[in-house]
Amino acid sequence: MDPPVSLDVQALTFDVFGTVVDWRSGVIREGQAMLDRPDWPEIADKWRGLYRPTIAAVTAGERPWGSFDELQLVMLEQVLSEYGITSLTDAQKMELSFVWRRLAPWPDAAPGLARLKERFVVCALSNGSIWQLIQLARFGKLPWDSVFSVELFRAYKPDPRVYLGAAELLQLQPSQVMMVAAHVYDLRAARSNGLMTAFVARPHEWGPNGAAEVPEPNEFDFVAENFVDLATQLERA
């Protein structure tokens, strides 16, 4: 069934890390399996916390372009040094950095995507590398129609080239594409480039005591509790 005329959206593009997959639990689990210590939750948060400053440095030209796989290893080594962890071999650090290819989806992600796929094209649109996104899809049985990595555009979100480039590859106008994310900065950038937007709450992305992102009232086109709720709302639109 085609989307209703009142909603001229043909494709949904999804942020992945934090929106589709639970990065924190996976990092903590694999970190503890490799090196048993009680502060892996803190290490995981610190590692993820370097994400936006690192890609901002790439965008500003302060560090050379690198794939997300390469940047994850750089960030991991920085965190391990900060915590005085010197016992891991280069091979172990590399393997741990690959955890970003083995993250479990949130429970609603796969069934919600399958339901949304009945009416829309569903695509990953992520700062992750193509290989990471493929491996995550295989690991979590995510039913993407396609995966779009920022590698295709040589620019990291929130660079306009990512959002406009995805719409161009889909042969759609930006207004016919809806960005779905749990992060307001991502959606604000998508909206500023003409895409429709849907905020999906992930209150436990940063753990039980982490601060949940909350959009301003009426800031985005849709606000949903999860992917299944988003599917229900879009069916009524």
N, CA and C of each residue as an Amber inpcrd file, in Angstrom:
protein
   711
   0.8450000  -1.1920000   0.0000000   0.0000000   0.0000000   0.0000000
   0.8810000   1.2430000   0.0000000   0.5600000   2.2310000  -0.8460000
   1.3040000   3.4680000  -0.8850000   0.9300000   4.3420000   0.3010000
   1.8350000   5.2350000   0.7170000   1.4960000   6.1620000   1.7930000
   0.3180000   7.0360000   1.3890000  -0.4710000   7.4980000   2.3360000
  -1.6220000   8.3330000   2.0070000  -1.1970000   9.6330000   1.3480000
  -2.0920000  10.1990000   0.5490000  -1.7730000  11.4190000  -0.1850000
  -1.4090000  12.5530000   0.7590000  -2.0350000  12.5920000   1.9160000
  -1.7930000  13.6770000   2.8650000  -0.3850000  13.6380000   3.4410000
   0.2960000  12.5250000   3.3350000   1.6660000  12.4030000   3.8180000
   2.5190000  11.9540000   2.6340000   3.1920000  12.9020000   2.0150000
   3.9240000  12.6170000   0.7810000   5.3240000  12.0950000   1.0790000
   5.4360000  11.2570000   2.0700000   6.7260000  10.6580000   2.4100000
   6.8230000   9.2870000   1.7540000   7.9290000   9.0560000   1.0710000
   8.1410000   7.7860000   0.3960000   9.1980000   6.9250000   1.0850000
  10.0800000   7.5660000   1.8380000  11.1940000   6.8300000   2.4520000
  11.4740000   7.3570000   3.8510000  11.8430000   6.4500000   4.7380000
  12.2760000   6.7910000   6.0930000  13.7580000   6.4660000   6.2120000
  14.5300000   7.4210000   6.6790000  15.9540000   7.1970000   6.9150000
  16.2040000   7.2430000   8.4190000  16.9860000   6.3070000   8.9140000
  17.1390000   6.1100000  10.3520000  18.5740000   6.3160000  10.8190000
  18.7220000   7.1410000  11.8380000  19.9480000   7.1000000  12.6200000
  20.0370000   5.7000000  13.2280000  21.2490000   5.2160000  13.4720000
  21.3940000   3.8200000  13.9110000  21.8780000   3.6980000  15.3550000
  23.0360000   4.2580000  15.6770000  23.6260000   4.0560000  17.0010000
  22.8490000   4.8370000  18.0570000  22.1490000   4.1170000  18.9040000
  21.3170000   4.7290000  19.9280000  19.8580000   4.7690000  19.5430000
  19.5750000   4.9360000  18.2550000  18.1960000   4.9670000  17.7860000
  17.6910000   3.5710000  17.4620000  18.4850000   2.8050000  16.7380000
  18.1090000   1.4440000  16.3440000  18.7530000   0.4050000  17.2420000
  20.0130000   0.6140000  17.5870000  20.7330000  -0.3760000  18.3900000
  21.1570000   0.2040000  19.7310000  21.2600000  -0.6780000  20.7130000
  21.6480000  -0.3350000  22.0900000  23.1660000  -0.4720000  22.2060000
  23.8740000   0.6260000  21.9490000  25.3390000   0.5670000  21.9510000
  25.9040000   0.3400000  23.3570000  25.2860000   0.9220000  24.3650000
  25.8820000   0.9280000  25.7020000  25.9750000  -0.4720000  26.2970000
  24.8900000  -1.2390000  26.2280000  24.9030000  -2.5890000  26.7890000
  25.9300000  -3.4720000  26.0900000  26.0280000  -3.3190000  24.7540000
  26.9780000  -4.1300000  24.0060000  28.4110000  -3.8220000  24.3580000
  28.7300000  -2.5500000  24.4820000  30.0990000  -2.1610000  24.8320000
  30.4540000  -2.6550000  26.2280000  29.5460000  -2.4780000  27.1730000
  29.8170000  -2.9270000  28.5460000  30.0190000  -4.4360000  28.5830000
  29.1580000  -5.1720000  27.9150000  29.2370000  -6.6360000  27.9280000
  30.5620000  -7.1310000  27.3390000  30.9330000  -6.6330000  26.1830000
  32.1570000  -7.1150000  25.5460000  33.4020000  -6.5960000  26.2550000
  33.3230000  -5.3940000  26.8030000  34.4580000  -4.8720000  27.5580000
  34.7420000  -5.7020000  28.7920000  33.7000000  -6.0380000  29.5270000
  33.8810000  -6.8370000  30.7370000  34.3670000  -8.2400000  30.4060000
  33.9150000  -8.7860000  29.2770000  34.3680000 -10.1210000  28.8860000
  35.8530000 -10.1230000  28.5570000  36.3430000  -9.0070000  28.0460000
  37.7520000  -8.9180000  27.6720000  38.6350000  -8.5550000  28.8580000
  38.1360000  -7.6870000  29.7230000  38.9260000  -7.2200000  30.8590000
  37.9670000  -6.9530000  32.0120000  37.9820000  -7.8230000  33.0060000
  37.0250000  -7.7710000  34.1070000  37.3730000  -6.6290000  35.0540000
  36.5620000  -5.5850000  35.0110000  36.7210000  -4.4570000  35.9220000
  35.3550000  -3.7950000  36.0730000  35.1130000  -3.1210000  37.2100000
  33.7550000  -2.6470000  37.5060000  33.3540000  -1.3480000  36.8090000
  34.2850000  -0.6580000  36.1730000  33.9630000   0.6710000  35.6510000
  33.6780000   0.6970000  34.1550000  33.2950000  -0.4410000  33.5800000
  32.9980000  -0.4480000  32.1470000  31.8190000   0.4390000  31.7610000
  30.7870000   0.5750000  32.6040000  29.7410000   1.5360000  32.2400000
  30.2970000   2.9510000  32.0490000  31.1940000   3.3520000  32.9360000
  31.8010000   4.6770000  32.8290000  32.6940000   4.7690000  31.5940000
  33.4510000   3.7040000  31.3270000  34.3160000   3.6870000  30.1490000
  33.4960000   3.7520000  28.8650000  32.3930000   2.9940000  28.8430000
  31.5250000   3.0010000  27.6660000  30.9770000   4.4040000  27.4090000
  30.5300000   5.0790000  28.4660000  29.9900000   6.4240000  28.3080000
  31.0670000   7.3950000  27.8390000  32.2560000   7.2470000  28.3760000
  33.3460000   8.1260000  27.9730000  33.7070000   7.9030000  26.5050000
  33.7410000   6.6530000  26.0920000  34.0480000   6.3180000  24.6970000
  33.0110000   6.9370000  23.7640000  31.7530000   6.7280000  24.0730000
  30.6810000   7.2890000  23.2530000  30.6820000   8.8210000  23.3200000
  31.0740000   9.3530000  24.4660000  31.0990000  10.8010000  24.6290000
  32.0990000  11.5020000  23.7230000  33.1030000  10.7690000  23.2440000
  34.0880000  11.3540000  22.3350000  33.5870000  11.4250000  20.9000000
  32.4520000  10.8060000  20.6420000  31.9270000  10.6550000  19.2880000
  31.7120000  11.9880000  18.5800000  30.8940000  12.8390000  19.1440000
  30.5780000  14.0870000  18.4550000  31.7700000  15.0350000  18.3760000
  32.5720000  15.1990000  19.4290000  33.7560000  16.0470000  19.2760000
  34.7240000  15.5430000  18.2110000  34.8340000  14.2320000  18.0820000
  35.7690000  13.6700000  17.1020000  35.2920000  13.9190000  15.6840000
  34.0150000  13.6610000  15.4090000  33.5350000  13.8960000  14.0480000
  33.4500000  15.3950000  13.7510000  33.2490000  16.2070000  14.7830000
  33.2710000  17.6560000  14.5760000  34.6610000  18.1120000  14.1540000
  35.6870000  17.4860000  14.7140000  37.0620000  17.8220000  14.3340000
  37.3350000  17.4400000  12.8830000  36.7620000  16.3120000  12.4510000
  36.9080000  15.9190000  11.0460000  36.2040000  16.9340000  10.1530000
  34.9970000  17.3090000  10.5210000  34.2240000  18.2700000   9.7300000
  34.9360000  19.6110000   9.6320000  35.5820000  20.0170000  10.7220000
  36.2880000  21.3030000  10.7500000  37.6530000  21.2420000  10.0710000
  38.0510000  20.0480000   9.6260000  39.3510000  19.9080000   8.9930000
  40.5070000  19.8450000   9.9710000  40.2000000  19.6510000  11.2550000
  41.2370000  19.5940000  12.2800000  41.8840000  18.2190000  12.3700000
  41.2340000  17.2000000  11.8030000  41.8240000  15.8880000  11.6850000
  41.3830000  15.3120000  10.3430000  42.1870000  14.4530000   9.7520000
  41.8620000  13.9480000   8.4120000  40.6360000  13.0460000   8.4230000
  40.0300000  12.9310000   7.2380000  38.8960000  12.0300000   7.0860000
  39.2980000  10.6120000   7.4650000  38.4370000   9.9300000   8.1810000
  38.6430000   8.5250000   8.5020000  37.2980000   7.8530000   8.5990000
  37.2530000   6.5630000   8.3050000  36.0030000   5.8310000   8.4550000
  35.6380000   5.7710000   9.9340000  34.3750000   5.4600000  10.2010000
  33.9390000   5.3790000  11.5910000  34.6730000   4.2480000  12.3120000
  35.0220000   3.1940000  11.5820000  35.8110000   2.1110000  12.1950000
  37.1480000   2.6520000  12.6950000  37.8030000   3.4510000  11.8630000
  39.0980000   4.0170000  12.2360000  38.9630000   4.9820000  13.4000000
  37.9340000   5.8070000  13.3580000  37.7440000   6.7790000  14.4330000
  37.3930000   6.1020000  15.7490000  36.6320000   5.0150000  15.6830000
  36.2960000   4.3010000  16.9170000  37.5440000   3.7640000  17.6050000
  38.4840000   3.2620000  16.8220000  39.7240000   2.7570000  17.4150000
  40.5280000   3.8950000  18.0340000  40.5880000   5.0280000  17.3660000
  41.2940000   6.1940000  17.9080000  40.6640000   6.6270000  19.2290000
  39.3250000   6.6740000  19.2690000  38.6320000   7.0910000  20.4910000
  38.8270000   6.0770000  21.6080000  38.8000000   4.7870000  21.2620000
  39.0090000   3.7500000  22.2710000  40.3970000   3.8700000  22.8920000
  41.4060000   4.0430000  22.0600000  42.7660000   4.1620000  22.5900000
  42.9030000   5.3750000  23.5000000  42.2120000   6.4420000  23.1650000
  42.2370000   7.6420000  24.0040000  41.6230000   7.3520000  25.3750000
  40.4930000   6.6420000  25.3870000  39.8250000   6.3300000  26.6540000
  40.6470000   5.3430000  27.4780000  41.1840000   4.3220000  26.8380000
  42.0030000   3.3540000  27.5700000  43.1990000   4.0330000  28.2200000
  43.8080000   4.9670000  27.5090000  44.9350000   5.7060000  28.0740000
  44.5010000   6.5340000  29.2700000  43.3450000   7.1640000  29.1590000
  42.8350000   7.9980000  30.2480000  42.5940000   7.1740000  31.5070000
  42.1560000   5.9170000  31.3260000  41.8670000   5.0540000  32.4670000
  43.0590000   4.1810000  32.8620000  44.1990000   4.4160000  32.2440000
  45.4080000   3.6760000  32.6070000  45.3550000   2.2060000  32.2610000
  44.5840000   1.8380000  31.2490000  44.4680000   0.4410000  30.8360000
  45.5350000   0.1600000  29.7770000  46.5360000  -0.6080000  30.1570000
  47.6690000  -0.8790000  29.2590000  47.8410000  -2.3620000  28.9490000
  46.9850000  -3.2000000  29.4990000  47.1740000  -4.6430000  29.3780000
  46.6230000  -5.2310000  28.0810000  45.8040000  -4.4660000  27.3340000
  45.2230000  -5.0010000  26.1150000  46.2240000  -4.9300000  24.9610000
  46.3000000  -5.9980000  24.1970000  47.1630000  -6.0170000  23.0240000
  46.5100000  -5.2190000  21.8970000  47.2880000  -4.9320000  20.8680000
  46.7240000  -4.2260000  19.7170000  45.5840000  -5.0230000  19.0970000
  45.7530000  -6.3370000  19.0590000  44.7090000  -7.1860000  18.4860000
  43.4420000  -7.1220000  19.3330000  43.5900000  -7.1030000  20.6550000
  42.4210000  -7.0200000  21.5400000  41.7180000  -5.6700000  21.3980000
  42.4950000  -4.6020000  21.2940000  41.8880000  -3.2870000  21.1160000
  41.1300000  -3.2110000  19.7930000  41.7080000  -3.7900000  18.7530000
  41.0300000  -3.8080000  17.4650000  39.7190000  -4.5880000  17.5550000
  39.7680000  -5.7420000  18.2020000  38.5690000  -6.5640000  18.3430000
  37.5030000  -5.8350000  19.1570000  37.9160000  -5.1440000  20.2160000
  36.9540000  -4.4090000  21.0230000  36.3470000  -3.2560000  20.2270000
  37.1430000  -2.6210000  19.3940000  36.6050000  -1.5300000  18.5800000
  35.5670000  -2.0390000  17.5920000  35.6260000  -3.3180000  17.2580000
  34.6530000  -3.9090000  16.3340000  33.3170000  -4.2180000  17.0090000
  33.2020000  -3.9300000  18.3190000  31.9270000  -4.1530000  19.0050000
  30.8150000  -3.3490000  18.3460000  31.1660000  -2.2470000  17.6840000
  30.1700000  -1.3960000  17.0380000  29.5490000  -2.0810000  15.8270000
  30.0290000  -3.2640000  15.4890000  29.4090000  -4.0800000  14.4420000
  28.5090000  -5.1650000  15.0360000  28.5050000  -5.2760000  16.3690000
  27.8180000  -6.3930000  17.0290000  26.9140000  -5.8770000  18.1460000
  26.0900000  -4.9260000  17.8580000  25.2140000  -4.3350000  18.8700000
  23.7780000  -4.7910000  18.6520000  23.1310000  -5.1860000  19.7270000
  21.7590000  -5.6810000  19.6270000  20.7850000  -4.5280000  19.4030000
  19.7650000  -4.7460000  18.5830000  18.7370000  -3.7170000  18.4000000
  17.8860000  -3.5760000  19.6620000  17.2710000  -2.4120000  19.8170000
  16.2440000  -2.2690000  20.8350000  15.1140000  -3.2520000  20.5070000
  14.3910000  -3.7610000  21.4870000  13.3870000  -4.8120000  21.2310000
  12.3460000  -4.4620000  20.1680000  11.9850000  -3.1890000  20.0530000
  10.9570000  -2.8020000  19.0900000  11.5120000  -2.5490000  17.6900000
  12.8520000  -2.5300000  17.5500000  13.4460000  -2.0460000  16.2970000
  13.1050000  -2.9280000  15.0990000  13.4430000  -4.2120000  15.1610000
  13.2130000  -5.0840000  14.0040000  11.7310000  -5.2250000  13.6700000
  10.8620000  -5.5190000  14.6520000   9.4390000  -5.6110000  14.3030000
   8.8520000  -4.2850000  13.8300000   9.3140000  -3.1980000  14.4250000
   8.8280000  -1.8920000  14.0010000   9.2580000  -1.5640000  12.5850000
  10.5100000  -1.8650000  12.2520000  10.9940000  -1.6280000  10.8940000
  10.2280000  -2.4760000   9.8850000   9.9720000  -3.7260000  10.2400000
   9.2280000  -4.6030000   9.3320000   7.8370000  -4.0400000   9.0510000
   7.2160000  -3.4990000  10.0520000   5.8840000  -2.9160000   9.8680000
   5.9470000  -1.6390000   9.0320000   6.9360000  -0.7990000   9.2950000
   7.0950000   0.4260000   8.5190000   7.4450000   0.1270000   7.0650000
   8.1800000  -0.9610000   6.8550000   8.6080000  -1.3320000   5.5100000
   7.4350000  -1.7330000   4.6270000   6.3260000  -2.0750000   5.2080000
   5.1460000  -2.4160000   4.4220000   4.6430000  -1.2200000   3.6200000
   4.9620000  -0.0090000   4.0850000   4.4290000   1.2000000   3.4370000
   5.4980000   2.1490000   2.9300000   6.7050000   2.0450000   3.4740000
   7.7580000   2.9800000   3.1180000   9.0540000   2.2310000   2.7940000
   9.9100000   2.8840000   2.0280000  11.2900000   2.4200000   1.9240000
  11.9840000   2.7690000   3.2360000  12.7000000   1.8130000   3.8300000
  13.3790000   2.0650000   5.1050000  14.8840000   1.8800000   4.9200000
  15.6410000   2.8960000   5.3090000  17.0880000   2.9010000   5.0750000
  17.8240000   3.3960000   6.3150000  18.9520000   2.7950000   6.5800000
  19.8600000   3.3670000   7.5690000  20.5100000   4.6020000   6.9620000
  20.6920000   5.6460000   7.7570000  21.4530000   6.8340000   7.3510000
  22.3240000   7.2060000   8.5400000  23.5500000   6.7040000   8.5170000
  24.3520000   6.6740000   9.7380000  25.7700000   7.1700000   9.5120000
  26.3600000   7.6500000  10.6040000  27.7830000   7.9690000  10.5920000
  28.6440000   6.7090000  10.5940000  28.0340000   5.5600000  10.8080000
  28.7690000   4.2960000  10.7380000  29.2200000   3.9990000   9.3160000
  30.2230000   3.1420000   9.2090000  30.7060000   2.7550000   7.8920000
  29.7270000   1.7830000   7.2370000  29.8530000   1.6240000   5.9280000
  28.9980000   0.6760000   5.2190000  29.1550000  -0.7200000   5.8070000
  30.3970000  -1.1180000   6.0870000  30.6240000  -2.4590000   6.6200000
  30.0070000  -2.6090000   8.0070000  30.1270000  -1.6000000   8.8460000
  29.4830000  -1.6500000  10.1570000  27.9760000  -1.8310000  10.0150000
  27.3650000  -1.0620000   9.1290000  25.9130000  -1.1050000   8.9770000
  25.4470000  -2.4460000   8.4330000  26.2200000  -3.0170000   7.5180000
  25.8810000  -4.3440000   7.0000000  25.9630000  -5.3780000   8.1080000
  27.0410000  -5.3310000   8.8850000  27.2190000  -6.3100000   9.9580000
  26.1490000  -6.1540000  11.0400000  25.7910000  -4.9160000  11.3700000
  24.7320000  -4.6920000  12.3540000  23.3950000  -5.2420000  11.8540000
  23.1340000  -5.0540000  10.5590000  21.8810000  -5.5690000  10.0020000
  21.8400000  -7.0850000  10.0590000  22.9520000  -7.7210000   9.7550000
  23.0030000  -9.1770000   9.8090000  22.9060000  -9.6710000  11.2580000
  23.6060000  -8.9950000  12.1550000  23.6260000  -9.3950000  13.5620000
  22.2380000  -9.2680000  14.1880000  21.5480000  -8.1530000  13.8800000
  20.2580000  -7.8810000  14.5190000  19.0530000  -8.1820000  13.6640000
  19.2910000  -8.7850000  12.4650000  18.1940000  -9.1170000  11.5420000
  17.3190000  -7.8900000  11.2630000  17.9960000  -6.8040000  10.8780000
  17.3060000  -5.5590000  10.5730000  16.9190000  -5.5380000   9.0960000
  15.6500000  -5.3370000   8.7780000  15.1690000  -5.4950000   7.4050000
  15.2980000  -4.2470000   6.5390000  16.5060000  -3.6770000   6.4730000
  16.6880000  -2.4740000   5.6620000  16.4390000  -2.7490000   4.1800000
  15.9090000  -1.7400000   3.4830000  15.9120000  -1.7610000   2.0230000
  17.2870000  -1.3570000   1.4980000  17.9660000  -0.4870000   2.2400000
  19.3080000  -0.0590000   1.8540000  19.9970000   0.5280000   3.0740000
  21.3300000   0.5930000   3.0210000  22.0910000   1.2810000   4.0720000
  22.8890000   2.4020000   3.4240000  22.7570000   3.5990000   3.9690000
  23.5000000   4.7580000   3.5060000  24.4690000   5.1740000   4.6030000
  25.7270000   5.1010000   4.2990000  26.7710000   5.5490000   5.2150000
  27.2600000   6.9170000   4.7870000  27.7290000   7.6860000   5.7440000
  28.3240000   8.9770000   5.4180000  29.5580000   8.8220000   4.5280000
  30.1110000   7.6030000   4.4650000  31.2250000   7.3540000   3.5520000
  30.8530000   7.6920000   2.1100000  29.5800000   7.5600000   1.7730000
  29.1190000   7.8560000   0.4170000  29.2400000   9.3380000   0.0960000
  29.2430000  10.1790000   1.1260000  29.2240000  11.6270000   0.9390000
  30.5040000  12.2990000   1.4260000  31.3790000  11.5240000   2.0490000
  32.6320000  12.0410000   2.6160000  32.3450000  13.2090000   3.5560000
  31.3100000  13.0520000   4.3290000  30.9210000  14.0710000   5.3020000
  30.1370000  13.3940000   6.4040000  30.3190000  13.8590000   7.6190000
  29.6020000  13.2990000   8.7590000  28.3790000  14.1480000   9.0900000
  27.3190000  13.4720000   9.5600000  26.1890000  14.2280000  10.0990000
  26.6920000  15.1150000  11.2340000  26.1820000  16.3480000  11.3330000
  25.0010000  16.9090000  10.6730000  25.2920000  17.7230000   9.4120000
  26.3030000  17.3740000   8.6480000  26.5970000  18.0760000   7.4070000
  25.4200000  17.9460000   6.4420000  24.9760000  19.0370000   5.8120000
  23.8460000  18.9680000   4.8760000  24.0380000  17.9640000   3.7490000
  25.2840000  17.7150000   3.3540000  25.5320000  16.7860000   2.2580000
  24.9980000  15.3920000   2.5470000  24.9260000  15.0180000   3.8130000
  24.4450000  13.6810000   4.1680000  22.9430000  13.5650000   3.8980000
  22.1770000  14.5120000   4.4080000  20.7210000  14.4420000   4.2720000
  20.2840000  14.6510000   2.8210000  20.8540000  15.6680000   2.1800000
  20.4940000  15.9430000   0.7940000  21.0120000  14.8520000  -0.1330000
  22.1710000  14.2920000   0.2090000  22.7200000  13.2080000  -0.5990000
  21.8570000  11.9580000  -0.5350000  21.3200000  11.6660000   0.6400000
  20.4440000  10.4940000   0.7730000  19.1780000  10.6780000  -0.0600000
  18.5860000  11.8700000   0.0050000  17.3910000  12.1330000  -0.7940000
  17.6960000  12.0000000  -2.2840000  18.8450000  12.4840000  -2.6990000
  19.2260000  12.3950000  -4.1110000  19.4070000  10.9510000  -4.5460000
  20.0550000  10.1490000  -3.7170000  20.2340000   8.7390000  -4.0570000
  18.9020000   8.0110000  -4.1460000  17.9600000   8.4300000  -3.3330000
  16.6270000   7.8270000  -3.3600000  15.7630000   8.3840000  -4.4920000
  16.2940000   9.3860000  -5.2130000  15.5580000  10.0440000  -6.2950000
  14.2540000  10.6490000  -5.7950000  14.3550000  11.2640000  -4.6210000
  13.1990000  11.9010000  -3.9900000  13.5460000  13.3380000  -3.6310000
  12.5160000  14.1390000  -3.4600000  12.7000000  15.4650000  -2.8930000
  12.9410000  15.3200000  -1.3890000  13.6980000  16.2420000  -0.7830000
  13.9080000  16.1340000   0.6710000  12.6090000  16.0150000   1.4610000
  11.5620000  16.6980000   1.0220000  10.2880000  16.6540000   1.7460000
   9.6050000  15.3030000   1.6580000  10.0850000  14.4410000   0.7630000
   9.5230000  13.0930000   0.6290000  10.2900000  12.0750000   1.4730000
  11.2570000  12.5610000   2.2240000  12.0750000  11.7030000   3.0890000
  11.8670000  12.1360000   4.5320000  11.7170000  11.1700000   5.4280000
  11.5800000  11.4650000   6.8490000  12.7690000  10.8770000   7.5990000
  13.4780000  11.7350000   8.3170000  14.5770000  11.2870000   9.1690000
  14.0140000  10.8610000  10.5100000  14.4290000   9.6820000  10.9620000
  13.9790000   9.1340000  12.2450000  15.1960000   9.0010000  13.1550000
  15.1350000   9.5840000  14.3320000  16.2920000   9.5550000  15.2260000
  15.8630000   9.7860000  16.6690000  16.7440000   9.4010000  17.5680000
  16.5410000   9.6530000  18.9950000  17.3530000  10.8550000  19.4640000
  17.9910000  11.5520000  18.5070000  18.9040000  12.6450000  18.8350000
  18.4250000  13.9270000  18.1660000  18.1930000  14.9500000  18.9720000
  17.5930000  16.1740000  18.4470000  18.5260000  16.8940000  17.4810000
  19.8420000  16.8420000  17.6900000  20.7520000  17.5490000  16.7840000
  20.6330000  16.9890000  15.3690000  20.4610000  15.6890000  15.2640000
  20.3350000  15.0240000  13.9720000  19.0510000  15.4640000  13.2770000
  17.9690000  15.4710000  14.0160000  16.6820000  15.8500000  13.4450000
  16.6290000  17.3390000  13.1040000  17.2400000  18.1530000  13.9170000
  17.2570000  19.5880000  13.6050000  18.0060000  19.8480000  12.3020000
  19.1040000  19.1380000  12.0980000  19.8540000  19.2940000  10.8500000
  19.0410000  18.7880000   9.6700000  18.3770000  17.6370000   9.8370000
  17.5480000  17.1060000   8.7630000  16.4200000  18.0740000   8.4150000
  15.7720000  18.6020000   9.4330000  14.6640000  19.5440000   9.2210000
  15.1420000  20.7970000   8.4900000  16.3190000  21.2960000   8.8620000
  16.8340000  22.5120000   8.2350000  17.1720000  22.2990000   6.7640000
  17.2880000  21.0250000   6.3590000  17.5600000  20.7120000   4.9580000
  16.3200000  20.1950000   4.2240000  15.1600000  20.4040000   4.8130000
  13.9130000  20.1390000   4.1310000  13.3000000  18.7790000   4.3460000
  13.9230000  17.9150000   5.1590000  13.3550000  16.5980000   5.4190000
  12.2690000  16.7030000   6.4830000  11.3280000  15.7840000   6.4500000
  10.4130000  15.6400000   7.5630000  11.1410000  14.9000000   8.6860000
  10.6010000  14.9630000   9.8890000  11.3350000  14.4370000  11.0340000
  10.4300000  13.6710000  11.9800000  11.0170000  12.6360000  12.6020000
  10.3180000  11.8530000  13.6220000  11.2900000  11.5610000  14.7540000
  10.9460000  12.0040000  15.9360000  11.7500000  11.7310000  17.1330000
  11.2170000  10.4700000  17.7970000  12.1090000   9.5120000  18.0510000
  11.7510000   8.2850000  18.7680000  12.5340000   8.2690000  20.0780000
  11.8360000   8.2070000  21.1730000  12.4770000   8.2850000  22.4860000
  13.2750000   7.0250000  22.7910000  14.4900000   7.2040000  23.2520000
  15.3150000   6.1050000  23.7700000  15.8290000   6.5240000  25.1450000
  14.9690000   6.4860000  26.1540000  15.3350000   7.0130000  27.4760000
  16.4570000   6.2520000  28.1620000  16.7400000   5.0090000  27.7210000
  17.7900000   4.2300000  28.3760000  19.0670000   4.1400000  27.5450000
  19.1860000   5.0190000  26.5350000  20.4030000   4.9640000  25.7110000
  21.6560000   5.0990000  26.5620000  21.6380000   6.0040000  27.5280000
  22.7980000   6.2310000  28.3870000  22.6530000   5.5310000  29.7440000
  21.8660000   4.4720000  29.7840000  21.7170000   3.7020000  31.0030000
  20.5820000   4.2000000  31.8720000  20.3190000   3.5010000  32.9840000
  19.1680000   3.8210000  33.8360000  19.2450000   5.1930000  34.4830000
  20.4480000   5.7280000  34.6330000  20.5970000   7.0300000  35.2830000
  20.9960000   8.1290000  34.3140000  21.0080000   7.7960000  33.0260000
  21.4070000   8.7770000  32.0290000  20.2950000   9.7700000  31.7250000
  20.6910000  10.9070000  31.1820000  19.7230000  11.9390000  30.8200000
  19.1250000  11.6170000  29.4530000  17.8150000  11.6020000  29.3910000
  17.1210000  11.3100000  28.1400000  16.9510000  12.5890000  27.3290000
  17.0980000  12.4770000  26.0130000  16.8710000  13.6230000  25.1460000
  15.3680000  13.8710000  25.0190000  15.0120000  15.1340000  25.0530000
  13.6010000  15.5180000  24.9480000  13.4960000  16.7010000  23.9820000
  12.7070000  16.5760000  22.9200000  12.5630000  17.7050000  21.9860000
  11.6740000  18.7960000  22.5500000  11.7670000  19.9700000  21.9250000
  10.8490000  21.0490000  22.2820000   9.4330000  20.6840000  21.8130000
   8.4070000  21.2300000  22.4550000   7.0270000  20.9510000  22.0110000
   6.8280000  21.3230000  20.5380000   6.2540000  20.3940000  19.7820000
   5.9500000  20.6080000  18.3590000   7.1840000  20.8970000  17.5160000
   8.3370000  20.4700000  17.9910000   9.5690000  20.7520000  17.2470000
   9.6810000  19.8860000  15.9970000   9.2200000  18.6300000  16.0880000
   9.3430000  17.7060000  14.9730000   7.9620000  17.2440000  14.5120000
   7.9070000  16.6670000  13.3320000   6.6260000  16.2930000  12.7460000
   5.9350000  15.1760000  13.5250000   6.7270000  14.2370000  14.0400000
   6.1800000  13.1290000  14.8280000   7.0790000  12.9010000  16.0360000
   6.4780000  12.5190000  17.1430000   7.1960000  12.1080000  18.3490000
   6.5900000  10.7750000  18.7750000   7.4440000   9.7460000  18.8880000
   6.9400000   8.3980000  19.1570000   7.6930000   7.7580000  20.3070000
   7.0210000   6.8180000  20.9630000   7.6450000   6.0800000  22.0630000
   8.6270000   5.0410000  21.5460000   8.3710000   4.4920000  20.3570000
   9.2320000   3.4750000  19.7660000   8.8330000   3.3230000  18.2950000
   9.4510000   2.3760000  17.6000000   9.1790000   2.2270000  16.1760000
   7.7680000   1.7130000  15.8990000   7.2550000   0.8860000  16.7820000
   5.8950000   0.3790000  16.5970000   4.8950000   1.5180000  16.7500000
   5.1190000   2.3590000  17.7320000   4.2580000   3.5260000  17.9220000
   4.3550000   4.4500000  16.7110000   5.5500000   4.6160000  16.1630000
   5.7130000   5.4530000  14.9720000   4.9140000   4.8720000  13.8060000
   4.9810000   3.5640000  13.6340000   4.2210000   2.9200000  12.5620000
   2.7310000   3.1830000  12.7230000   2.2300000   3.0930000  13.9410000
   0.8090000   3.3440000  14.2010000   0.4400000   4.7730000  13.8490000
   1.2870000   5.7260000  14.2580000   1.0040000   7.1200000  13.9640000
   1.0080000   7.3980000  12.4670000   1.9590000   6.8160000  11.7450000
   2.0460000   7.0560000  10.3110000   0.8850000   6.4180000   9.5700000
   0.3790000   5.3310000  10.0800000  -0.7970000   4.6980000   9.4670000
  -2.0280000   5.5790000   9.5820000  -2.0340000   6.4310000  10.5820000
  -3.1850000   7.3140000  10.8040000  -3.0050000   8.6730000  10.1400000
  -1.7870000   8.9570000   9.6720000  -1.4950000  10.2940000   9.1110000
  -2.1700000  10.5010000   7.7560000
